[in-house]
Amino acid sequence: MTANIHNAVFVKSAATSGGLIHDGLPQIVFAGRSNVGKSSVINCLLGRKNFARVGQTPGKTVHINYFLIDGAAYFVDLPGYGYAKVSKSERARWSKLMDTYFTGAGRIALGVLIVDARHKPTGDDVIMAQWFKSSRCRLVVAANKADKVKSSEKESKLAIIRETLDLEDGTGLIPFSAVKGHNREALLAETLSAVEQASRGGIAGAGEGAHDDADIQESRLVGADGGTHLGDTGPDLHHVP
């Protein structure tokens, strides 16, 4: 049975590891830079305006947001990264939250990494892709703002994204536009397919607890106070609802 994507309700925001949901439903996890249009992509998929909140002050809220889809799965909106400076204590808090989420919380049926179609992925994007890979979940990359890329440049831009993120041949890379709705159906098909597979008892690409701990430690989200360096820090994460 296909989940009704329009039957979506906001469930909660988790600010600590104790608030993470472990009820066994598959989770479709969205990640991306704070200014990449992550909330707009979620709104586009759901066919709802401002359902996943947009435009609050960056860096003020560091939560993992859960949306229940037709009682069958969650859309999980991770904290955005790569924009505002936050205090070391706050950075440590949300780094622990992200670490806990990826190393043992919930059933990640699909990771949706949202990047900017116009630009080469950042170091933070690369690390986030590694976190999804280390979790051994199915991964799809949505190159948002593709409507702003010239048709003659789209193929080369996508090639740069695939190479930079070191995506396997079977990993989906979808040119997307949350504003125009371009390729909404393609990304929606990926999410619904992952939900259906998980509902039949098989998380795509992974089972719960099938994390590669060595790889996760390699790109651990420990929240350094400066730039991002693979191997000793993770993405400079903060949440933009």
Secondary structure as GFF3:
##gff-version 3
##sequence-region A 1 241
A	DSSP	beta_strand	8	14	.	.	.	ID=ss1
A	DSSP	three_ten_helix	17	19	.	.	.	ID=ss2
A	DSSP	beta_strand	26	32	.	.	.	ID=ss3
A	DSSP	alpha_helix	38	46	.	.	.	ID=ss4
A	DSSP	beta_strand	64	69	.	.	.	ID=ss5
A	DSSP	beta_strand	73	77	.	.	.	ID=ss6
A	DSSP	alpha_helix	88	104	.	.	.	ID=ss7
A	DSSP	beta_strand	107	116	.	.	.	ID=ss8
A	DSSP	alpha_helix	123	134	.	.	.	ID=ss9
A	DSSP	beta_strand	138	144	.	.	.	ID=ss10
A	DSSP	three_ten_helix	146	148	.	.	.	ID=ss11
A	DSSP	alpha_helix	151	165	.	.	.	ID=ss12
A	DSSP	beta_strand	172	175	.	.	.	ID=ss13
A	DSSP	alpha_helix	184	199	.	.	.	ID=ss14
A	DSSP	alpha_helix	213	218	.	.	.	ID=ss15
###
